[in-house]
Amino acid sequence: MPAPLPRWITRVLAKRSLMETIGNATALVVARFGGAVANFVFTLLLAQQLAPSQVGFVMTAMSLAILVSLFTTLNMENGAVRHLLQPLEKGNRAEASGFVHFGRKVLFWTSPFVIVFFLVFMLASQSLKNELTRSEIWGVVFAAAAIPVLSMLRLGSSWGHALSKIIKSMLSWAFFRPAFLCLLTGSLVVFGITLSVDRILLASFLACGGAFVIQFFLLRNAFVFAREVKPDTTRSKEWMRTGLYLSVTILLIDYFQNVVVVTSALGLTDDDVARLAIALRFTGFLRMGLMAVNMAVSPRISKAISAEQHADAHGLLSQSTHLKFWPTIVVTALVWWLAPWLISLFGAEYATAVWPLRLFALLPLFAAFFGPSIMILNITGRQQQIFRVSAVSLALLIIAVPVAGIAFGLHGATAAAVVTVFFWEWALYDRTRRETGIDASILGATHMRAQGIRPGGGVSL
């Protein structure tokens, strides 16, 4: 008879689900952190090698390419957890295969129209500011060529995530794409090749291609089912509705930096767009801790709410909110203090980006103060509330940033973006409190702690 396992091993195995959640969250944060570092180094190289106006042009082209890639697929891939995973779990492989095939079909048919829109927008909007150079025109062409590749990367990433290939699904998009771009750009500098707009945007296209090749080999076995059965696309209208419905929130969460850069380009010079984009780069680092805590705790909160263990849910919320808020205050204070030095790394021409950096450093603080409202609304089935608040906020952002940029310049555009995010976070918090009775803010968390509410133990006396 085999000897019993040691007690500590038994405990670890009993908590396998929790350990897996934390492990995946950690791996994702590490991948995103590596990607953020690569993006930072890439931006630093641009600032040191190009004029600010050229940096602004590159940032606008790359940001717009990422944004429009969202519409080549109608954002359907973000409904994969529901429309891909659930049919597979029910044994309906034909419907799951249909979801995959229809996403690729939409990409094939919409890409030409999206590319034409991208070319017209970039060439027309930039020609109104300055006379386009040959390098800039070729750069726009290379950026346009990257759009379908970006779309395929996003499809594979979302589908792989839904199929529980969490780490493999995120590596290419979050890490390899920015890492390859940084390496290619750095190689040009090392070998003494002058950086130019067209060479950088060609490097971006090649980096996307390299990341897609890696993603293909990482995930190819995950989609065997799509080749084994005849696709059923009878629910295609529902898939498209879900994608368009989710796109508003995605733009504000995952693509906020890109939206701000593109909209600011309508009201600022390319020089100031570069300064704003550089200030925004730092927010990627500042959000890492918030994302890690949310990823680690959200499954446990969801489970507690589903089981109607309200004391446990409130205790977990209180715990996670305190865990995020106080370190974020310290980090924000450090950024405010170090802002002049951080911006000086990019050169004297970017000195006016100090206050934009300080203002953008407030964004994680807003999120930490008001708490994970979107997570709570999602868990409790109130997606429509998220959509309504986010749609109003996105419209406000798209209008306010260029108008404030025209009226007040760089600082005006920055302030408009920051005030809009504050309104969005507050509105979500207010809606959460009214709809669910949960106060997810630091004030609510402090009140819960004062009452002795702790996760796992209900209300302590």
C-alpha distance (Angstrom), angle and dihedral (degrees) to the residues before:
residue distance angle dihedral
M1 . . .
P2 3.82 . .
A3 3.78 117.8 .
P4 3.83 115.5 -105.0
L5 3.78 117.5 -101.1
P6 3.80 117.5 -101.9
R7 3.80 113.1 -92.0
W8 3.82 94.4 -116.0
I9 3.83 91.2 55.7
T10 3.81 90.4 49.2
R11 3.80 89.9 52.6
V12 3.79 92.4 49.8
L13 3.80 92.1 49.8
A14 3.81 90.6 48.4
K15 3.80 88.6 56.3
R16 3.78 94.7 44.9
S17 3.80 93.7 122.6
L18 3.78 92.5 52.6
M19 3.81 92.0 45.3
E20 3.79 90.4 49.9
T21 3.82 91.1 50.7
I22 3.79 92.4 50.1
G23 3.81 91.6 43.8
N24 3.80 92.8 52.2
A25 3.79 91.3 45.8
T26 3.80 90.8 50.9
A27 3.80 92.8 48.1
L28 3.80 91.3 49.2
V29 3.79 92.1 49.6
V30 3.81 90.9 48.9
A31 3.82 90.7 50.0
R32 3.79 92.3 47.1
F33 3.80 91.3 45.7
G34 3.79 90.4 51.9
G35 3.79 89.6 49.0
A36 3.81 91.0 48.4
V37 3.81 90.6 51.5
A38 3.81 90.4 49.7
N39 3.81 90.8 49.4
F40 3.80 90.3 49.0
V41 3.82 93.4 51.0
F42 3.81 90.4 45.6
T43 3.82 90.7 52.4
L44 3.80 90.6 46.9
L45 3.81 90.0 53.6
L46 3.80 91.1 50.0
A47 3.81 92.5 49.9
Q48 3.79 91.8 50.0
Q49 3.81 96.7 45.1
L50 3.83 105.0 34.3
A51 3.78 137.6 50.0
P52 3.84 114.2 -101.9
S53 3.82 91.0 -110.1
Q54 3.81 90.3 57.2
V55 3.81 91.4 46.9
G56 3.82 89.2 52.0
F57 3.80 90.7 50.3
V58 3.82 92.6 50.7
M59 3.80 92.8 46.6
T60 3.80 92.0 49.7
A61 3.82 93.2 49.0
M62 3.81 94.1 47.5
S63 3.81 93.7 44.8
L64 3.80 93.6 48.8
A65 3.81 91.6 47.3
I66 3.81 90.0 55.4
L67 3.81 92.3 46.7
V68 3.80 96.6 49.2
S69 3.82 91.0 45.8
L70 3.81 84.6 68.8
F71 3.80 89.7 65.1
T72 3.81 97.7 47.4
T73 3.81 85.8 74.3
L74 3.82 96.8 29.9
N75 3.81 84.0 -122.6
M76 3.83 89.5 -81.8
E77 3.79 92.2 142.8
N78 3.80 90.7 71.0
G79 3.79 88.3 68.5
A80 3.80 90.8 58.2
V81 3.80 95.7 109.3
R82 3.79 88.0 62.3
H83 3.81 104.2 29.6
L84 3.82 100.7 35.2
L85 3.79 107.4 27.4
Q86 3.82 99.1 40.6
P87 3.85 95.5 52.6
L88 3.81 90.0 48.8
E89 3.80 91.4 50.7
K90 3.81 89.0 51.6
G91 3.80 91.4 49.4
N92 3.82 94.0 -110.4
R93 3.80 97.4 134.6
A94 3.82 92.7 160.3
E95 3.80 91.8 63.0
A96 3.82 92.3 44.7
S97 3.80 89.3 49.4
G98 3.80 89.3 48.7
F99 3.80 90.9 54.6
V100 3.81 91.1 53.8
H101 3.80 95.4 44.0
F102 3.80 93.6 45.5
G103 3.82 91.4 51.2
R104 3.81 90.2 54.3
K105 3.80 91.1 45.5
V106 3.81 92.6 52.5
L107 3.80 89.9 48.8
F108 3.80 90.6 52.5
W109 3.81 94.5 51.1
T110 3.80 100.2 39.4
S111 3.82 99.6 43.1
P112 3.84 96.2 80.4
F113 3.81 92.3 52.2
V114 3.81 92.9 45.8
I115 3.80 91.6 47.8
V116 3.81 91.5 51.3
F117 3.81 90.1 49.8
F118 3.81 90.2 49.8
L119 3.81 92.9 49.8
V120 3.80 93.8 47.4
F121 3.81 94.0 45.4
M122 3.80 95.6 47.5
L123 3.79 97.1 42.8
A124 3.80 94.6 42.8
S125 3.82 98.4 43.0
Q126 3.79 94.2 44.4
S127 3.81 94.6 45.0
L128 3.82 88.2 58.2
K129 3.83 88.9 61.7
N130 3.80 102.2 39.6
E131 3.77 140.3 -10.3
L132 3.80 107.4 -83.2
T133 3.79 116.3 -117.3
R134 3.81 125.6 -142.7
S135 3.81 88.9 -109.1
E136 3.80 92.0 54.1
I137 3.80 93.6 48.3
W138 3.82 91.7 51.7
G139 3.78 89.2 44.5
V140 3.81 90.4 56.9
V141 3.82 89.7 50.2
F142 3.82 91.9 52.3
A143 3.82 91.2 46.7
A144 3.82 89.6 50.8
A145 3.82 90.6 50.9
A146 3.81 89.0 55.4
I147 3.83 93.4 58.2
P148 3.85 98.2 83.9
V149 3.81 90.5 44.2
L150 3.81 90.8 51.3
S151 3.80 88.1 49.7
M152 3.80 93.0 52.1
L153 3.80 89.9 48.3
R154 3.79 90.3 53.0
L155 3.81 92.1 47.5
G156 3.79 93.1 51.5
S157 3.79 92.6 44.3
S158 3.82 94.7 52.5
W159 3.80 95.1 41.2
G160 3.80 92.2 47.9
H161 3.80 91.3 48.9
A162 3.82 90.7 52.1
L163 3.82 89.6 51.5
S164 3.83 89.9 54.7
K165 3.81 93.2 -106.5
I166 3.78 85.0 127.6
I167 3.80 102.1 156.4
K168 3.81 96.3 37.2
S169 3.79 91.3 47.9
M170 3.80 94.7 55.4
L171 3.80 101.7 39.5
S172 3.80 97.9 79.9
W173 3.80 96.7 44.1
A174 3.80 100.6 37.0
F175 3.81 101.0 33.5
F176 3.82 118.4 10.1
R177 3.81 96.4 47.2
P178 3.85 95.7 54.8
A179 3.82 91.6 35.4
F180 3.82 92.8 54.6
L181 3.81 90.9 46.3
C182 3.79 90.6 51.5
L183 3.82 92.1 47.3
L184 3.81 93.9 47.7
T185 3.79 93.0 47.6
G186 3.79 92.0 44.8
S187 3.82 90.4 49.7
L188 3.80 90.9 55.7
V189 3.80 89.7 53.7
V190 3.81 93.5 45.7
F191 3.81 92.3 51.6
G192 3.78 92.1 48.1
I193 3.81 96.6 -110.7
T194 3.79 111.5 149.1
L195 3.79 113.4 -116.6
S196 3.79 115.4 -124.2
V197 3.79 136.0 169.3
D198 3.80 94.5 -101.5
R199 3.83 94.6 46.3
I200 3.80 92.4 49.6
L201 3.81 94.0 48.5
L202 3.81 89.7 45.7
A203 3.81 87.5 53.1
S204 3.81 88.3 50.9
F205 3.81 90.4 53.4
L206 3.82 91.5 48.9
A207 3.81 91.5 47.0
C208 3.80 90.4 53.9
G209 3.79 90.0 49.3
G210 3.80 92.8 50.3
A211 3.79 92.0 48.4
F212 3.82 90.6 49.5
V213 3.82 92.1 52.9
I214 3.81 90.4 52.9
Q215 3.80 91.3 46.8
F216 3.81 91.0 51.0
F217 3.81 92.5 56.3
L218 3.81 93.4 41.9
L219 3.81 94.5 52.1
R220 3.80 106.2 26.2
N221 3.83 93.7 102.9
A222 3.81 91.3 51.3
F223 3.83 91.6 66.9
V224 3.81 99.8 47.9
F225 3.83 88.8 114.7
A226 3.81 90.3 63.0
R227 3.81 90.4 62.9
E228 3.79 97.1 44.0
V229 3.82 102.0 59.6
K230 3.79 137.9 41.8
P231 3.83 109.3 -97.3
D232 3.80 118.4 -111.9
T233 3.83 110.0 -152.5
T234 3.81 99.6 168.7
R235 3.84 91.0 119.2
S236 3.81 94.6 52.5
K237 3.82 94.1 118.3
E238 3.80 90.5 55.3
W239 3.82 90.2 48.9
M240 3.79 91.4 53.0
R241 3.81 93.0 47.0
T242 3.80 91.0 51.6
G243 3.81 92.1 50.1
L244 3.77 95.1 49.4
Y245 3.81 90.1 44.2
L246 3.81 91.8 55.1
S247 3.81 96.2 41.4
V248 3.81 94.6 82.4
T249 3.80 94.3 60.0
I250 3.81 92.4 40.6
L251 3.80 90.2 56.7
L252 3.80 91.5 54.0
I253 3.80 96.8 43.6
D254 3.80 110.0 31.6
Y255 3.79 100.3 21.2
F256 3.80 102.2 33.4
Q257 3.81 93.8 118.6
N258 3.80 91.8 50.7
V259 3.81 93.0 48.6
V260 3.81 92.1 50.6
V261 3.82 93.3 47.2
V262 3.83 93.9 48.9
T263 3.82 95.5 44.2
S264 3.81 92.1 45.1
A265 3.82 88.7 54.2
L266 3.81 87.2 66.5
G267 3.81 91.6 61.3
L268 3.81 107.0 24.5
T269 3.78 136.6 61.4
D270 3.80 116.6 -104.9
D271 3.82 88.5 -107.0
D272 3.81 91.6 59.3
V273 3.80 92.2 42.1
A274 3.81 86.8 58.5
R275 3.81 91.4 50.9
L276 3.81 92.0 48.3
A277 3.82 92.2 46.8
I278 3.81 91.6 50.8
A279 3.81 91.4 50.7
L280 3.81 89.0 50.0
R281 3.81 92.5 52.8
F282 3.78 90.9 73.4
T283 3.81 93.4 59.5
G284 3.81 88.9 71.0
F285 3.81 89.6 66.4
L286 3.79 93.5 42.7
R287 3.82 93.2 56.2
M288 3.82 95.1 52.9
G289 3.78 96.4 88.9
L290 3.80 93.7 46.4
M291 3.78 91.3 50.5
A292 3.80 92.9 48.7
V293 3.80 93.5 52.8
N294 3.82 93.1 45.1
M295 3.81 92.1 50.4
A296 3.79 92.6 48.5
V297 3.81 97.1 46.7
S298 3.82 106.0 31.6
P299 3.86 96.3 79.9
R300 3.81 90.4 51.7
I301 3.82 92.5 47.9
S302 3.80 90.4 48.0
K303 3.80 91.0 50.7
A304 3.82 92.1 48.3
I305 3.82 93.1 49.5
S306 3.82 92.2 46.2
A307 3.82 89.6 51.5
E308 3.82 89.7 47.0
Q309 3.80 89.9 -120.5
H310 3.78 91.1 147.3
A311 3.79 97.4 168.6
D312 3.81 90.6 54.5
A313 3.82 91.4 47.1
H314 3.81 92.2 50.3
G315 3.79 90.9 45.6
L316 3.81 92.3 52.4
L317 3.80 90.5 47.7
S318 3.79 91.3 51.1
Q319 3.78 91.7 47.5
S320 3.81 95.3 48.5
T321 3.81 94.3 43.4
H322 3.80 92.2 53.8
L323 3.80 89.5 44.7
K324 3.81 89.9 56.6
F325 3.80 104.1 34.7
W326 3.82 104.5 54.9
P327 3.84 97.2 45.7
T328 3.82 88.4 45.9
I329 3.81 90.3 56.4
V330 3.80 89.9 53.3
V331 3.82 93.0 47.0
T332 3.82 92.2 47.0
A333 3.80 91.1 50.9
L334 3.81 90.0 50.3
V335 3.80 91.9 50.8
W336 3.80 91.5 50.0
W337 3.80 90.0 51.0
L338 3.82 96.0 43.0
A339 3.81 96.9 38.6
P340 3.85 95.8 104.0
W341 3.79 91.1 50.5
L342 3.83 93.9 44.5
I343 3.79 92.2 51.6
S344 3.81 91.8 44.5
L345 3.82 87.6 66.1
F346 3.80 87.6 72.9
G347 3.81 95.9 49.9
A348 3.79 140.5 -94.6
E349 3.82 92.0 -73.3
Y350 3.82 89.2 70.3
A351 3.82 97.4 51.6
T352 3.81 92.3 113.0
A353 3.82 89.2 63.8
V354 3.83 91.4 75.1
W355 3.80 95.5 92.1
P356 3.83 94.2 41.4
L357 3.82 87.3 54.7
R358 3.80 90.8 50.5
L359 3.79 92.0 48.8
F360 3.82 94.1 46.7
A361 3.82 88.4 49.7
L362 3.81 86.4 67.8
L363 3.82 92.6 65.1
P364 3.84 96.4 79.9
L365 3.80 88.1 44.7
F366 3.83 90.2 56.6
A367 3.82 89.9 50.7
A368 3.81 92.3 47.6
F369 3.82 92.6 46.7
F370 3.83 97.8 49.4
G371 3.81 94.8 38.4
P372 3.85 133.8 -140.4
S373 3.82 96.7 -40.3
I374 3.81 95.3 154.7
M375 3.81 90.9 52.8
I376 3.82 91.8 52.1
L377 3.81 93.9 45.9
N378 3.81 89.7 48.5
I379 3.80 93.9 48.7
T380 3.81 91.8 49.3
G381 3.83 93.5 48.7
R382 3.81 98.5 -108.6
Q383 3.80 98.9 130.8
Q384 3.81 91.8 139.3
Q385 3.79 90.4 62.7
I386 3.81 90.1 53.1
F387 3.80 90.5 49.6
R388 3.81 95.0 50.0
V389 3.79 95.8 47.9
S390 3.81 92.4 42.6
A391 3.82 93.6 47.7
V392 3.80 91.9 54.3
S393 3.82 91.5 45.1
L394 3.82 93.1 48.4
A395 3.80 91.8 49.8
L396 3.81 89.4 49.3
L397 3.81 91.0 49.7
I398 3.81 94.2 49.3
I399 3.80 91.6 50.5
A400 3.81 101.2 36.1
V401 3.81 100.3 48.7
P402 3.84 99.0 57.2
V403 3.82 93.4 37.2
A404 3.81 92.1 50.6
G405 3.79 89.1 44.4
I406 3.79 92.1 54.9
A407 3.82 92.2 45.3
F408 3.82 102.0 38.7
G409 3.80 107.2 12.0
L410 3.81 126.6 -137.0
H411 3.79 96.5 -14.9
G412 3.79 91.9 47.2
A413 3.81 93.3 53.1
T414 3.81 90.4 47.1
A415 3.80 93.3 49.2
A416 3.82 91.1 48.3
A417 3.81 91.4 53.8
V418 3.81 93.3 46.8
V419 3.82 94.4 46.7
T420 3.81 90.3 48.8
V421 3.81 91.7 53.2
F422 3.80 90.3 47.9
F423 3.81 89.4 53.3
W424 3.82 91.0 47.8
E425 3.80 94.0 49.9
W426 3.81 92.4 45.7
A427 3.83 93.3 46.7
L428 3.82 91.6 50.7
Y429 3.80 90.6 47.7
D430 3.80 91.6 48.7
R431 3.81 91.9 47.8
T432 3.81 91.2 48.6
R433 3.79 92.5 50.9
R434 3.83 92.8 47.3
E435 3.81 96.5 44.0
T436 3.82 101.4 38.7
G437 3.80 105.2 18.0
I438 3.81 89.0 -125.3
D439 3.80 117.6 132.5
A440 3.80 101.6 -156.5
S441 3.82 95.3 175.7
I442 3.79 126.2 105.6
L443 3.81 87.7 -102.9
G444 3.80 90.8 57.1
A445 3.80 91.1 43.8
T446 3.81 90.6 52.5
H447 3.79 90.2 49.7
M448 3.82 91.0 50.6
R449 3.78 91.5 49.8
A450 3.80 90.4 49.6
Q451 3.82 87.8 55.1
G452 3.81 90.3 52.4
I453 3.82 97.4 -113.6
R454 3.81 110.7 161.5
P455 3.82 131.7 172.8
G456 3.77 114.4 -101.6
G457 3.74 95.5 13.7
G458 3.77 106.6 61.7
V459 3.79 112.0 -140.4
S460 3.76 114.0 -10.0
L461 3.78 116.9 -144.2
